[in-house]
Amino acid sequence: MSALPNLILVGPMGAGKSTIGRLLAAELARDFVDSDHEIQSRCGADIPWIFDVEGEAGFRDREAHMIRELAGREEMVIATGGGAVLREENRRVLRDSGTVIYLYTTVSQQLRRTAKDRNRPLLQRDDRRQVLERMFGERDPLYRATSDIVVRTDRRGPRAVVGDILRRVQSLTDPLHCKA
């Protein structure tokens, strides 16, 4: 499977992009990078701090720069932040630099997976379900328009999701290899 392009994971917070990305990269013997973690590492600050100091627009500028940089690499597995698809430039860069995989999950699953997470500035509110539903309504069409493949992650273990991704990506690159 070494002929595969970059594999780029998009989807909402709590979809499992980092966990699945690490497993997928290990399976393919590729490097893995999470754009949010890379931003934090380079800034020396966590995302809530960046949001506090620079606002969401400042963070999105950093995110766009990081996506352009990561898109220039080859044979990577890249996990993007949940809001990376909000900018048309990011969607174009992602589509042009690899196979984009939308990790779909429900709002209920997101609520469970992010319940104790304090590192998500957009969720530091009492109306978390409403925030997630609003973001889903806005972002789901963008994830779908950007992606080559949609994979459900609800009530599935990460290894099962990785196996599904590998089969579906292989069928894109070699349609005759597809196992039904």
N, C-alpha and C positions, 0 to 999 in steps of 0.2 A: 504494500500500500504506500510505498514511498513517493509515488507520483501524485499523490493528493495535494491540492492547493492548501493554503492556510485554511484552518477551520475556525470560524468566528462565531462565538456564542452571544446571542442577544436574548433579552427577555427581562421581565420585571424582577425587582428585588425579591429574594426568596425562591426563585425558580431553580436554583442550584448551579448557576453558571460556574462558580469557582470550584465547587466540589467535582462536578462533572468534567469541567475543563482539565483539572489535574489528572483525573483518571483517564480521560481520553488521550491526553498528552503522553502519559506513561504507557498506555497500550500501543501508541504509535511511535514511541521513542522520539518524541519531539519536545521542544521547549514549550513551556506554558507561561503565559503572562496574563495577569488580571490588570486591566487598564486603571481601575480605581486604586489598587494596591501600588501600582507603579507611580501614579500621581502622588500618593501619600509619601512614598519613599523619596521621591525627588524633592518634594516640598519640605519634608521634615515635619509635616503636620497632618493631622487626620482630616477627613472630609468635613466633619462638623465645624472644625476650626476654619477651614477654607470657606465654607458657606457663611460663617459668622463675619469673617473679615472681608471677603470679596463678593459675597452674595452668590446666588445661584448662577447669575450670568458670568461672573468671574470663574467659577468652577467649570461651567460649560466651555469657556474659552480654553482652559487648561485641558479639558477632556478632548476637545477637537484637535488640539495640537498633539496630544498623546496618540489619538487614533491615527492621525496622518503618519506619525513616526512608526507605530507598530505595523501599519499596513504596508510599509516598505520592506518589512522582513519577509523571509520565506520559510515555508514548512513549519509554521507555528500553530499552536492552539491559543486563541485569544478570547478572553472573557471581557465583555464590555460592561460598563455601568448601565443600570436600568434606563437612564434617560439619554443614552448616547444617540438614540434614533430621533431625538427631537429636532435636530438640525439636519436639513437636507444635505448639506456638505458631508456630514458624517455618514448618512445613509448611502450616498454615492460612493464614498471612499470604501466603505465596508463591502458593498456589492462588487466593486472593482478589484478587491484584493483577496478574494477567496470565496469559499462556500460558507454562506451565512445560515446558521441554524438557530431557529427561534425555539427556546425552551419555554413552552407554554405551561402555565399553572393558573389555578383559580385564585380568586381573591381570598377565599376561605383558607386555602393552603398557604398563601402568602402571610396571612394573619398569624397562623400557627408557627410558621418558620421564622418570623421576625418579632415574635412576641416580647422577647427579652433583649433584643438588639438595640443598643443606644447609639450606634454609629451610623444611623440613617436619619439625617436631619429632616427630611420631608415627612417622617413619621413621628416626630416628637410632638404629638398632639393627642387630644382626647378622642377625636373622631377618625381614628386610624382606618376603620372600614370605609368610611366615606372618601377619605383621601385615596386609598387604594382603588376603590371603584372608579373615581374620577380619573386617576392616572391610567387605569386599564382601558377605559373608554377612549382616552386620547391616544394612548400608545399602542394598543393591540393592532389597529390598522397599519401603523407605521412598522411594527415588527414584521407583520405579514408581508407588507410591500417590499421590505428589505431582504427577507429571507428566501433561501432556496428550499429549505426543509423546515417543517414544523413538527416538533416532538413534544408530546405531553410528558410532564414529570410528576403529576399528581399520583400519589399512592403507588409509586414505583421506586425501587431502589436505584441508587446511582449507577450501579454496574449494569442493570437491565437497560437503563436509558443509554448508556455508552454503547452497549451492544446494538441497540436499535439505530443509533446514530451511525455506527460503522457500517451496518448493512445498507442503510439508506444512502450514505455518501458513496459507497462502492457502487450502488446501482446508478447513481448519477454519472460516475466516471466510466463505468463499464456496464451498460444496460443488459448485456447478455449474461453477466455474472450474477444477476439478481436471483436470490433464493426466495421463493414465495412463502 
